[in-house]
């Protein structure tokens, strides 16, 4: 995951099986264990670069959240967990009555974007397809997942930790920049 920029633990585990020549039915570690191993690897072999990358991503996430403040942005993923590689992007959860409101905002600010639907794991076997947008800023992919006002209250499920995903507000993100762990 650290070397190839794979963000999905399942894809990384399948690639490892293939690389090691093991059968598909070989028992695999949990996503939590994979995430923990990636964190340890980055701390051991890429500590300074990881910390710089994390700071840069958090600063860019905060700027983007301030730009999109009208859509109640919450940041999730590696920017929150602190596990970031060179390919890690920024994942923002936005709240809007319609995705068109966000599209108009991006168009009005001349930001080229791609529209896409994201399948979000909501836990307990439930998934939700949410509209979204993807664009580049400062050589970083920014993913915007658009939740309705009612669906935005429940945090999506984090497959790596098998619990509700951590999501930070702008205030919490700003605090992390002032007082890094």
C-alpha positions, 0 to 999 in steps of 0.5 A: 500500500505504501509503495503502490499507492493502494488505498483499499486494504482488500485490493492490497491483500489480494495483490500480496497473495498473488505476489507471494504465490499463495492460493486465493483461499489463504486466510488474510489479516483484518483490515485493521491489522493492515492499517496498523501495519501500514502505519508502523511501516510509514513511521519506521521508513518514511516518518519525516515525509509522512509528517510533512505530507500529513501537514500539507494535506490537512492544510489543503483540506482546511482551505477546501473546507473553508471554501465549501463552508456552506455545505457543512464539510467534514473531513474523513480518511487518511487526513483524520487517521494520519496514515497518508502515502504519496497517493493519499487524497482528501475525502470530504463529506458535504451536506446538500439538498441536491448535488447540483448546488455543489456543482454550481459552486465548482463551476462558478469558481472555474474548478474542473471536476468529474462527477461520480457516484460513490458507494458508501458502506453504512455498516450492518450490511447497508450501503448507500450510493451518494453523488460526488465530485472529484477534482485536483488541487495542488497535485492532490485528489479531492473527493467530495461525497454529497449526503442529503441532510438526513443521511449526513447525520450517520457516519459511514462505516470505516472498513479498516477499523470496522466501526463508524468512520471518524469525521472532523469538522473544520474546528477539529481540523484547525486544532490538529494543525495548531496542536499536532500530536 
